[in-house]
Amino acid sequence: MKASSLNSQFRRAGEILRRGASAQISDYTRRFDSVKDIYDGLLKDLIRDSFSGEEATVLARRFFESERVAFAAVDGTEYTRPLFDLVIFFGGSYAAKGIIEFKNDRPKIEYSTKFAEDGMGVSSCVPMYVNEIVDVEQAYMALGERGNVTVDKPLTDEEVVNNSTIANWIMTFSEFFLAYKLAKQGDYKILLLDRSLCTMYGSLVYDTRRKRVWSSCALIDCDLGVQKVDGNDLAYNRHRLVNHDLRLPPARGDYLRYSLVYLLEEKGPLTIDRMCKELGMESEDRRRRVSRFLKRSVEEGYLWEKSGLYKVSPQYSDSWSRVKSLVEVLGRRLFEDSGEAISGNPMQVMKNGEKCWLTTLDFAFLSLFCFYMLVEECWTKNILLLGITKDTTARDFKTHLIPVCLGEEVWRNSPSLEELEKAPNTDRMLLQYVSIYNCERLRTPWSLIEYDSAFRMIIPELEKRRRGYVSGAIRNRITPERTFLKTYVQLSEARNDPKLRSIVLFIDRLAYPEYDLRSDSIISFRQDYGGAVEPVEAILFRNKGMENVLQNLVIVMLKAMADSSIPEVFGHNMPLFIADSAAKWHNSEVRRIIDSTEVWIANNRDLRRFIFYMNTFRERRSELEQGRRVE
């Protein structure tokens, strides 16, 4: 078979790209045409486009106890740079601060202008040999013989560096640590994060699921001058979203075990009957699950049982306070302490008398626990915690919420499921098109109704298709409900062209029982799980006519923060833009520092002789090729 010429290969690539792009555009055109009537059929009752500045002011006085409220927006940055035989990992986060004063007509925003003096940020720069990365990366960990953790496949140095997530994990932990510091300080009543809260929570829980590789965690029994934690401490607090008023964690599914343990933590010794009564679990199938989980928890050492009374083991009665201390100590070590204070690499800790690397699995646990600490502070101090995501591929509104609500007849006069199948693939694109097509009737700012983030995992029952029953989207699991509420918003349009609009943003926020947990905002389902029929009680503001004072306050606030003469901020969020700009500036400065370090090594006579051997083959070849091109 004769090989194709290079010219024919170029022509072939161009033809494939042209045809592929045309097909994709045609497909989207057909999808848009199929949902022209979805606004009148369904969405006109689900999209709010009327918001009151006066109501927002009244709620601000009640929720924040002041019309003048300090806010902070947090954004992160990362950088990975090979440097001879080393790899430099940088991650950090920075906060933009200001004051919002709620007025009867519209809020007034004041931004902090002295960023160098008053700005807050945390960051860490970690050097590491290439061969040490595989000892740190969770993705490379597999359980070898006799339970030892090992690398499951051979990799080249370039593959190891290119696929490393260490800098990203440092950045993730830094964002939550900085937000936690701001919340704990108590001065900031509004916190904005440049990420989805519910998505990040689900991702962190997923990343820490492999209990069989927890033995690689440096957090277990590490010596940091605080009380040590063990593997049971990690498991005990892995689902610590505790709020009695929101009934969290929910007494169902995989969370039943934690609900029982945290109930005993709060109430003290209880019998099975008393626990079932406290959690509203009267049916025999659910009581059997309670008995099974209690027995397992006793066997694993979390609980003690004597004469039918269960209580938390004394070893774990202060588990959460020990874990919080560990997170704070490691946060300070990574982001605040000087090199002299930590005497070495900030990612290395002492364990059993030896230095041990913090792994990406450790960072997943640190980020998860720090996230819980942040949420705990926000619930305690009535801090509004909000996540804003610019680009999202989420489609749970289209593929989960709408089918469930149509099946339960919560919504009527709507398009068929067959018509919805033809709609654009993502929620953002669907709503973006609906907004443009109905621009004369739907003015900005507008917001979709708020709904429980648990609907990301709630779908119509898969097998029996019974009325009132739902299933979990993956392995029949449903994430905790009544924790986060999500929606989509569009904040701005051009003055002279109503079709020229900002992108649709994905917004989620923390749920607050006083405002979100009402009899008319709860929608109840049942689910077959683990041999029992269990309730799933999610929050859903069914239509735009339902009162939702927190959503009104959020949109009024976000609209005020979107007004700017800067094109990049059109319909977005000015505080997050400022935080992002600060993060990028710090990133560029760190790159200069790393570059100057390379020059210092190259010109150091004691180190210069080793550079030839420290370079990789590709780096050496690149330098020679670059020199040849210059000549």
Residue pairs with C-beta under 8 A, 6 or more apart in sequence:
4 12
28 424
28 429
30 422
31 422
31 423
31 424
31 425
32 424
32 433
32 437
34 419
34 422
34 423
35 415
35 419
35 420
35 422
35 423
35 424
35 430
35 433
35 434
36 437
37 415
38 414
38 415
38 419
38 420
38 423
38 430
38 434
39 434
39 437
39 438
39 441
39 442
41 413
41 414
41 415
42 402
42 411
42 413
42 414
42 415
43 431
43 434
44 441
45 411
45 543
45 544
45 545
46 411
46 448
46 449
46 543
46 544
47 442
47 446
47 447
47 448
47 449
47 544
48 446
48 447
48 448
48 449
48 544
48 548
48 551
48 555
49 442
49 443
49 444
49 445
49 446
49 447
51 445
51 552
51 555
51 556
51 559
52 552
52 556
53 102
53 103
53 104
53 105
53 106
53 107
53 556
54 104
54 105
55 549
55 552
55 553
56 102
56 107
56 552
56 553
56 556
56 557
57 67
57 102
57 103
57 104
59 549
59 550
59 552
59 553
60 66
60 67
60 69
60 102
60 553
61 67
63 382
63 384
63 515
63 550
63 553
64 189
64 382
64 384
65 382
66 189
67 101
67 102
67 103
68 99
68 100
68 101
68 102
69 99
69 100
69 101
69 102
69 189
69 190
70 97
70 98
70 99
70 187
70 188
70 189
70 190
71 97
71 98
71 99
71 100
71 188
71 189
71 190
71 191
71 192
71 575
72 95
72 96
72 97
72 98
72 120
72 179
72 182
72 188
72 190
72 191
72 192
72 575
73 95
73 96
73 97
73 191
73 192
73 193
73 194
73 573
73 575
73 576
73 578
73 579
74 93
74 94
74 95
74 175
74 178
74 179
74 182
74 191
74 192
74 193
74 194
74 579
75 93
75 94
75 96
75 175
75 194
75 576
75 579
75 580
75 582
75 583
76 91
76 92
76 93
76 94
76 171
76 172
76 174
76 175
76 194
76 583
77 90
77 91
77 92
77 93
77 94
77 171
77 583
77 584
77 586
77 587
78 89
78 90
78 91
78 92
78 167
78 168
78 170
78 171
78 587
79 88
79 89
79 90
79 91
79 167
79 587
79 590
79 591
79 594
80 87
80 88
80 89
80 90
80 161
80 164
80 166
80 167
81 87
81 88
81 90
81 591
81 594
82 88
82 130
82 161
82 616
82 619
83 127
83 594
83 597
83 598
83 601
84 598
84 601
84 611
84 614
84 615
84 619
85 129
85 130
85 614
85 616
86 127
86 128
86 129
86 130
87 127
87 128
87 129
87 130
87 133
87 161
87 164
88 125
88 126
88 127
88 128
88 594
89 125
89 126
89 127
89 128
89 164
89 166
89 167
89 170
90 123
90 124
90 125
90 126
90 167
90 170
90 587
90 590
90 594
91 123
91 124
91 167
91 168
91 169
91 170
91 171
91 172
91 173
91 174
92 121
92 122
92 123
92 124
92 170
92 171
92 174
92 335
92 583
92 586
92 587
93 121
93 122
93 123
93 171
93 174
93 175
93 177
93 178
93 583
94 119
94 120
94 121
94 178
94 579
94 582
94 583
94 586
95 119
95 120
95 121
95 178
95 182
95 579
96 111
96 112
96 115
96 119
96 575
96 576
96 578
96 579
96 582
97 111
97 112
97 118
97 119
97 120
97 188
98 109
98 110
98 111
98 112
98 575
99 109
99 110
100 107
100 108
100 109
100 110
100 190
100 557
100 560
100 561
101 107
101 108
101 109
101 110
102 556
106 556
106 559
106 560
107 556
107 557
107 560
108 560
109 560
109 561
109 574
111 574
111 575
111 578
112 118
112 119
115 578
115 582
119 582
120 178
120 181
120 182
121 178
121 582
121 586
122 174
122 177
122 178
122 181
122 331
122 335
122 336
123 174
123 335
123 586
123 590
124 170
124 174
124 334
124 335
124 346
124 347
125 590
125 593
125 594
126 166
126 170
126 345
126 346
126 347
127 345
128 136
128 166
128 345
128 347
128 357
130 157
130 160
130 161
132 357
133 160
133 161
133 164
133 166
134 140
134 151
134 155
134 160
135 357
135 359
136 166
136 347
136 357
136 358
136 359
136 360
137 160
137 163
137 164
137 165
137 166
137 359
137 360
138 207
138 213
138 359
138 360
138 361
138 364
139 163
139 165
139 360
140 151
140 152
140 153
140 155
141 149
141 150
141 151
141 152
141 213
141 216
141 359
141 361
142 149
142 150
142 151
142 152
142 213
143 149
143 150
143 212
143 213
144 150
147 212
147 215
149 213
149 215
149 216
155 163
157 616
158 616
158 618
165 360
166 360
169 360
169 363
169 364
169 367
170 334
170 363
172 200
172 363
172 367
173 331
173 334
173 363
173 366
173 367
173 370
174 334
174 335
175 193
175 195
176 367
176 370
176 371
176 374
177 327
177 331
177 335
177 370
179 191
179 193
179 374
180 331
180 370
180 373
180 374
180 377
182 188
182 191
183 191
183 374
183 377
183 378
183 381
183 383
183 385
184 377
186 381
188 383
189 381
189 382
189 383
189 384
190 383
190 384
190 386
190 557
191 374
191 378
191 383
191 384
191 385
191 386
192 386
192 387
192 388
192 573
192 575
192 576
193 385
193 386
193 387
193 388
194 387
194 388
194 389
194 576
194 579
194 580
195 387
195 389
196 387
196 389
196 392
196 486
196 506
196 508
197 385
197 387
197 453
197 484
197 508
197 509
197 510
198 387
198 453
198 456
198 479
198 483
198 484
198 486
198 508
199 389
199 394
200 371
200 387
201 241
201 368
201 371
201 479
201 483
201 484
202 456
202 479
204 364
204 367
204 368
204 371
205 238
205 239
205 368
207 361
207 364
207 368
208 234
208 238
208 361
208 364
208 365
208 368
211 231
211 235
213 361
214 220
214 231
214 234
214 361
215 231
216 359
216 361
217 231
217 234
217 359
217 361
217 362
217 365
218 349
218 351
218 356
218 357
218 358
218 359
218 362
219 229
219 234
219 326
219 358
219 362
219 365
219 366
220 228
220 229
220 230
220 231
220 234
220 351
221 228
221 229
221 230
221 351
221 352
222 228
222 349
222 350
222 351
222 356
223 349
223 350
223 351
224 326
224 329
224 330
224 333
224 349
224 350
225 329
226 322
226 325
226 326
226 329
227 318
227 322
227 325
228 322
229 319
229 322
229 323
229 326
232 300
232 301
232 302
232 315
232 316
232 319
233 316
233 319
233 322
233 323
234 365
236 261
236 302
236 316
236 319
237 319
237 320
237 323
237 369
237 372
238 368
239 249
239 254
239 255
239 258
239 480
240 258
240 262
240 320
240 369
240 372
241 248
241 249
241 372
241 375
241 480
241 483
242 248
242 249
242 262
242 376
243 379
243 513
244 266
245 513
245 514
245 517
246 482
246 483
246 511
246 513
246 517
247 482
247 537
248 480
248 482
248 483
249 255
249 258
249 259
249 262
249 480
250 259
250 480
250 481
250 482
250 536
250 537
251 259
251 260
251 279
251 280
251 281
252 527
252 529
252 534
252 535
252 536
253 472
253 477
253 478
253 527
253 529
253 530
253 534
254 477
255 480
256 289
256 290
256 293
257 293
257 296
257 297
259 279
260 275
260 279
260 290
260 293
260 294
260 297
261 297
261 302
261 303
261 312
263 270
263 275
263 278
263 279
264 270
264 275
264 303
264 310
264 311
264 312
265 312
265 317
267 278
268 311
269 309
269 310
269 311
270 278
270 309
270 310
270 311
271 308
271 309
271 310
272 287
272 290
272 291
272 294
272 308
272 310
275 281
275 290
275 294
275 310
276 282
276 286
276 287
276 290
281 287
281 290
283 532
283 533
285 531
285 532
285 533
286 532
286 533
286 534
288 531
288 532
289 530
289 531
289 532
294 303
294 305
294 310
297 303
298 304
298 305
298 310
301 313
301 315
301 316
302 312
302 313
302 316
303 310
303 311
303 312
303 313
304 310
304 311
304 312
304 313
304 314
323 369
324 369
324 373
327 366
327 369
327 370
327 373
330 349
330 358
330 366
331 366
331 370
333 342
333 346
333 349
334 346
334 347
337 346
344 355
347 357
347 358
348 355
348 356
348 357
348 358
349 355
349 356
349 358
350 356
374 385
375 385
375 510
377 383
378 384
378 385
378 510
379 510
379 512
382 512
384 509
384 510
384 550
384 553
384 554
385 509
385 510
386 507
386 508
386 509
386 510
386 554
387 507
387 508
387 509
388 505
388 506
388 507
388 558
388 573
388 576
389 505
389 506
389 507
390 503
390 505
390 572
391 428
391 503
392 426
392 427
392 428
392 506
393 425
393 426
394 426
394 427
394 428
394 456
394 506
395 425
395 426
395 427
396 427
396 455
396 456
397 427
397 430
397 448
397 451
397 455
397 488
398 420
398 423
398 426
398 427
398 430
399 459
400 455
400 456
400 457
400 458
400 459
400 473
401 451
401 455
401 458
402 411
402 414
402 420
403 417
403 420
403 459
403 460
404 410
404 455
404 458
404 459
404 460
404 470
404 525
405 411
405 540
405 542
406 414
406 417
407 460
407 467
408 467
408 468
408 523
408 525
410 523
410 540
410 542
411 542
411 543
423 430
424 430
424 433
427 488
427 506
428 488
428 503
428 504
428 506
431 448
431 488
431 490
431 504
432 490
432 501
432 503
432 504
434 442
435 442
435 444
435 446
435 490
435 501
435 504
436 499
436 501
439 493
439 498
439 499
439 501
440 498
443 493
443 498
444 490
444 491
444 492
444 493
444 501
444 502
444 571
445 489
445 490
445 491
445 492
445 555
445 558
445 559
445 562
446 489
446 490
447 487
447 488
447 489
447 507
447 551
447 555
448 487
448 488
448 489
449 487
449 540
449 541
449 542
449 543
449 544
449 546
449 548
450 485
450 486
450 487
450 539
450 541
450 548
450 551
451 485
451 486
451 487
451 538
451 539
451 540
451 541
452 481
452 482
452 483
452 484
452 485
452 486
452 538
452 539
452 540
453 479
453 483
453 484
453 485
453 486
453 508
454 478
454 479
454 480
454 481
454 482
454 483
454 536
454 538
455 538
455 540
456 473
456 479
457 472
457 473
457 474
457 477
457 478
457 479
458 470
458 471
458 472
458 473
458 478
458 525
458 536
458 538
459 470
459 471
459 472
459 473
460 470
460 471
461 469
461 470
461 471
461 528
462 471
462 476
463 471
468 524
468 525
468 526
469 525
469 526
469 527
469 528
470 478
470 525
470 526
470 527
470 536
471 527
471 528
472 478
472 527
472 529
476 527
476 528
476 529
478 527
478 536
481 536
481 537
481 538
481 539
482 511
482 516
482 517
482 537
482 538
482 539
483 510
483 511
484 508
484 509
484 510
484 511
485 508
485 509
485 511
485 516
485 539
486 506
486 507
486 508
486 509
487 507
487 508
487 551
488 504
488 505
488 506
488 507
489 504
489 505
489 507
489 555
489 558
490 501
490 502
490 503
490 504
490 505
490 571
491 502
491 505
491 558
491 559
491 562
491 571
491 572
492 501
492 502
492 562
492 563
492 570
492 571
493 499
493 500
493 501
493 502
493 571
494 500
494 501
501 571
502 562
502 570
502 571
502 572
503 571
503 572
505 571
505 572
507 554
507 558
509 550
509 554
511 517
511 539
512 550
515 549
515 550
516 539
516 550
517 539
520 542
520 546
521 539
521 540
521 541
521 546
522 537
522 538
522 539
522 540
523 537
523 538
523 539
523 540
523 542
524 535
524 536
524 537
525 535
525 536
525 537
525 538
526 533
526 534
526 535
526 536
527 533
527 534
527 535
527 536
541 548
541 551
558 573
561 573
561 574
561 575
562 569
562 570
562 571
562 572
562 573
562 574
563 574
564 570
564 574
564 577
566 574
566 577
568 577
569 577
601 607
601 608
601 611
602 608
602 611
612 620
615 623
